[in-house]
Protein backbone atom coordinates (compact mmCIF):
# COMPACT_ATOMS: atom_id res chain seq x y z
CA UNK A 1 0.00 0.00 0.00
CA UNK A 2 1.43 3.37 -1.02
CA UNK A 3 1.37 6.17 1.51
CA UNK A 4 1.79 9.82 0.67
CA UNK A 5 1.91 11.75 3.94
CA UNK A 6 3.93 14.88 4.60
CA UNK A 7 4.33 17.16 7.59
CA UNK A 8 6.10 20.49 7.28
CA UNK A 9 6.77 23.34 9.70
CA UNK A 10 7.28 26.80 8.29
CA UNK A 11 6.19 30.43 8.16
CA UNK A 12 3.23 31.71 6.15
CA UNK A 13 4.56 33.98 3.38
CA UNK A 14 1.31 35.90 2.70
CA UNK A 15 -2.12 36.16 4.30
CA UNK A 16 -4.35 33.14 3.61
CA UNK A 17 -6.64 33.36 0.56
CA UNK A 18 -10.18 32.18 1.31
CA UNK A 19 -12.78 31.54 -1.35
CA UNK A 20 -15.96 29.56 -1.72
CA UNK A 21 -16.30 26.99 -4.49
CA UNK A 22 -19.41 26.73 -6.68
CA UNK A 23 -20.60 23.99 -4.31
CA UNK A 24 -20.48 26.48 -1.42
CA UNK A 25 -17.54 24.72 0.21
CA UNK A 26 -14.81 26.92 1.72
CA UNK A 27 -11.30 26.60 0.29
CA UNK A 28 -8.11 28.24 1.57
CA UNK A 29 -4.71 28.55 -0.02
CA UNK A 30 -1.58 29.48 1.92
CA UNK A 31 2.08 29.49 1.01
CA UNK A 32 4.73 28.56 3.56
CA UNK A 33 8.49 28.91 3.65
CA UNK A 34 10.42 26.06 5.26
CA UNK A 35 14.00 26.84 6.27
CA UNK A 36 16.66 24.15 6.46
CA UNK A 37 19.92 25.05 8.19
CA UNK A 38 23.07 22.97 8.52
CA UNK A 39 26.76 23.35 9.23
CA UNK A 40 29.10 22.67 6.30
CA UNK A 41 31.59 20.10 7.63
CA UNK A 42 34.37 21.32 5.35
CA UNK A 43 34.13 25.07 6.00
CA UNK A 44 32.40 24.95 9.41
CA UNK A 45 30.12 27.72 8.08
CA UNK A 46 26.36 27.62 8.59
CA UNK A 47 24.37 27.26 5.38
CA UNK A 48 20.66 27.67 4.80
CA UNK A 49 18.16 26.75 2.11
CA UNK A 50 14.52 27.81 1.91
CA UNK A 51 11.79 25.76 0.22
CA UNK A 52 8.34 27.18 -0.56
CA UNK A 53 5.17 25.09 -0.51
CA UNK A 54 1.62 25.91 -1.59
CA UNK A 55 -0.99 24.46 0.77
CA UNK A 56 -4.71 24.03 0.18
CA UNK A 57 -7.37 23.14 2.73
CA UNK A 58 -11.13 22.79 2.66
CA UNK A 59 -14.30 23.04 4.71
CA UNK A 60 -14.36 24.38 8.24
CA UNK A 61 -10.56 24.08 8.47
CA UNK A 62 -10.26 26.52 5.56
CA UNK A 63 -12.47 29.10 7.27
CA UNK A 64 -10.72 28.62 10.63
CA UNK A 65 -7.27 28.99 9.04
CA UNK A 66 -8.28 32.15 7.16
CA UNK A 67 -9.75 33.68 10.33
CA UNK A 68 -6.85 32.67 12.62
CA UNK A 69 -3.60 32.82 10.64
CA UNK A 70 -1.70 35.71 9.07
CA UNK A 71 1.51 36.30 7.15
CA UNK A 72 4.53 35.38 9.30
CA UNK A 73 2.70 32.87 11.51
CA UNK A 74 4.69 29.69 12.09
CA UNK A 75 2.48 26.70 11.25
CA UNK A 76 2.53 22.94 11.21
CA UNK A 77 0.87 21.42 8.15
CA UNK A 78 0.10 17.74 7.76
CA UNK A 79 -1.39 16.34 4.58
CA UNK A 80 -0.46 14.73 1.31
CA UNK A 81 1.36 15.85 -1.81
CA UNK A 82 -0.75 16.24 -4.91
CA UNK A 83 0.21 17.23 -8.42
CA UNK A 84 -2.14 19.28 -10.52
CA UNK A 85 -1.86 20.25 -14.15
CA UNK A 86 -3.54 22.92 -16.25
CA UNK A 87 -3.22 24.77 -19.50
CA UNK A 88 -2.77 28.55 -19.69
CA UNK A 89 -4.80 30.83 -21.94
CA UNK A 90 -1.85 30.72 -24.38
CA UNK A 91 -1.97 26.92 -24.51
CA UNK A 92 1.14 26.38 -22.38
CA UNK A 93 0.99 23.35 -20.10
CA UNK A 94 1.81 23.90 -16.44
CA UNK A 95 1.95 21.69 -13.39
CA UNK A 96 2.51 22.19 -9.68
CA UNK A 97 2.94 20.02 -6.62
CA UNK A 98 1.11 21.25 -3.54
CA UNK A 99 0.15 20.01 -0.10
CA UNK A 100 -3.51 19.10 0.36
CA UNK A 101 -3.82 19.68 4.11
CA UNK A 102 -5.51 17.36 6.57
CA UNK A 103 -4.44 19.67 9.43
CA UNK A 104 -3.15 23.24 9.66
CA UNK A 105 -2.14 24.50 13.10
CA UNK A 106 -0.09 27.29 14.63
CA UNK A 107 3.26 26.18 16.05
CA UNK A 108 3.53 26.78 19.79
CA UNK A 109 7.31 26.50 19.89
CA UNK A 110 7.84 30.28 19.75
CA UNK A 111 4.28 31.58 20.27
CA UNK A 112 1.14 31.17 22.33
CA UNK A 113 -2.39 30.70 21.09
CA UNK A 114 -5.90 31.03 22.44
CA UNK A 115 -8.06 28.15 21.30
CA UNK A 116 -11.76 28.80 20.72
CA UNK A 117 -13.80 25.74 19.87
CA UNK A 118 -16.28 26.14 17.04
CA UNK A 119 -19.78 24.80 17.66
CA UNK A 120 -20.85 21.65 15.85
CA UNK A 121 -24.30 20.58 14.83
CA UNK A 122 -25.89 18.05 17.19
CA UNK A 123 -24.32 14.60 16.73
CA UNK A 124 -22.03 15.75 13.94
CA UNK A 125 -18.63 14.23 13.31
CA UNK A 126 -16.01 14.98 10.66
CA UNK A 127 -17.81 15.00 7.38
CA UNK A 128 -16.21 13.59 4.28
CA UNK A 129 -17.56 16.65 2.45
CA UNK A 130 -14.87 18.74 4.19
CA UNK A 131 -12.64 17.56 1.35
CA UNK A 132 -13.57 17.60 -2.33
CA UNK A 133 -14.50 14.23 -3.75
CA UNK A 134 -11.76 12.45 -5.67
CA UNK A 135 -12.27 12.36 -9.39
CA UNK A 136 -11.97 9.01 -11.08
CA UNK A 137 -10.23 8.35 -14.37
CA UNK A 138 -8.63 11.78 -14.32
CA UNK A 139 -5.18 13.03 -13.31
CA UNK A 140 -4.96 14.23 -9.73
CA UNK A 141 -6.41 17.75 -9.44
CA UNK A 142 -7.45 20.03 -6.65
CA UNK A 143 -10.75 21.81 -6.12
CA UNK A 144 -8.91 25.02 -6.94
CA UNK A 145 -9.16 23.94 -10.59
CA UNK A 146 -12.85 24.80 -10.30
CA UNK A 147 -12.16 28.55 -10.09
CA UNK A 148 -8.49 29.59 -10.38
CA UNK A 149 -7.24 32.18 -7.91
C-alpha positions in Angstrom: 0.0 0.0 0.0 1.4 3.4 -1.0 1.4 6.2 1.5 1.8 9.8 0.7 1.9 11.7 3.9 3.9 14.9 4.6 4.3 17.2 7.6 6.1 20.5 7.3 6.8 23.3 9.7 7.3 26.8 8.3 6.2 30.4 8.2 3.2 31.7 6.2 4.6 34.0 3.4 1.3 35.9 2.7 -2.1 36.2 4.3 -4.4 33.1 3.6 -6.6 33.4 0.6 -10.2 32.2 1.3 -12.8 31.5 -1.4 -16.0 29.6 -1.7 -16.3 27.0 -4.5 -19.4 26.7 -6.7 -20.6 24.0 -4.3 -20.5 26.5 -1.4 -17.5 24.7 0.2 -14.8 26.9 1.7 -11.3 26.6 0.3 -8.1 28.2 1.6 -4.7 28.5 0.0 -1.6 29.5 1.9 2.1 29.5 1.0 4.7 28.6 3.6 8.5 28.9 3.6 10.4 26.1 5.3 14.0 26.8 6.3 16.7 24.2 6.5 19.9 25.1 8.2 23.1 23.0 8.5 26.8 23.4 9.2 29.1 22.7 6.3 31.6 20.1 7.6 34.4 21.3 5.4 34.1 25.1 6.0 32.4 24.9 9.4 30.1 27.7 8.1 26.4 27.6 8.6 24.4 27.3 5.4 20.7 27.7 4.8 18.2 26.8 2.1 14.5 27.8 1.9 11.8 25.8 0.2 8.3 27.2 -0.6 5.2 25.1 -0.5 1.6 25.9 -1.6 -1.0 24.5 0.8 -4.7 24.0 0.2 -7.4 23.1 2.7 -11.1 22.8 2.7 -14.3 23.0 4.7 -14.4 24.4 8.2 -10.6 24.1 8.5 -10.3 26.5 5.6 -12.5 29.1 7.3 -10.7 28.6 10.6 -7.3 29.0 9.0 -8.3 32.1 7.2 -9.7 33.7 10.3 -6.9 32.7 12.6 -3.6 32.8 10.6 -1.7 35.7 9.1 1.5 36.3 7.2 4.5 35.4 9.3 2.7 32.9 11.5 4.7 29.7 12.1 2.5 26.7 11.3 2.5 22.9 11.2 0.9 21.4 8.2 0.1 17.7 7.8 -1.4 16.3 4.6 -0.5 14.7 1.3 1.4 15.9 -1.8 -0.7 16.2 -4.9 0.2 17.2 -8.4 -2.1 19.3 -10.5 -1.9 20.2 -14.2 -3.5 22.9 -16.2 -3.2 24.8 -19.5 -2.8 28.6 -19.7 -4.8 30.8 -21.9 -1.8 30.7 -24.4 -2.0 26.9 -24.5 1.1 26.4 -22.4 1.0 23.4 -20.1 1.8 23.9 -16.4 2.0 21.7 -13.4 2.5 22.2 -9.7 2.9 20.0 -6.6 1.1 21.2 -3.5 0.1 20.0 -0.1 -3.5 19.1 0.4 -3.8 19.7 4.1 -5.5 17.4 6.6 -4.4 19.7 9.4 -3.2 23.2 9.7 -2.1 24.5 13.1 -0.1 27.3 14.6 3.3 26.2 16.1 3.5 26.8 19.8 7.3 26.5 19.9 7.8 30.3 19.8 4.3 31.6 20.3 1.1 31.2 22.3 -2.4 30.7 21.1 -5.9 31.0 22.4 -8.1 28.2 21.3 -11.8 28.8 20.7 -13.8 25.7 19.9 -16.3 26.1 17.0 -19.8 24.8 17.7 -20.8 21.7 15.8 -24.3 20.6 14.8 -25.9 18.0 17.2 -24.3 14.6 16.7 -22.0 15.7 13.9 -18.6 14.2 13.3 -16.0 15.0 10.7 -17.8 15.0 7.4 -16.2 13.6 4.3 -17.6 16.6 2.5 -14.9 18.7 4.2 -12.6 17.6 1.3 -13.6 17.6 -2.3 -14.5 14.2 -3.8 -11.8 12.5 -5.7 -12.3 12.4 -9.4 -12.0 9.0 -11.1 -10.2 8.3 -14.4 -8.6 11.8 -14.3 -5.2 13.0 -13.3 -5.0 14.2 -9.7 -6.4 17.7 -9.4 -7.5 20.0 -6.6 -10.8 21.8 -6.1 -8.9 25.0 -6.9 -9.2 23.9 -10.6 -12.9 24.8 -10.3 -12.2 28.6 -10.1 -8.5 29.6 -10.4 -7.2 32.2 -7.9 
